[in-house]
């Protein structure tokens, strides 16, 4: 008899939690709490992992002044 093997599907499940902290100590407390939750997840899913990254707010840049049209026209400047 032939043994038929079913193809397996490997999934990556991502849970995102955005946390705001006023300093590194508060951020460490949040990370510690999340690691506690992770340990209970590992009882069912031993390969579960935790990744904590810094997400800074995007910079607000000043808009640059628009250059004069002749700068984009392809015309050469006349030098004397």
Secondary structure as UniProt FT lines:
FT   HELIX           24..44
FT   TURN            46..47
FT   HELIX           69..72
//
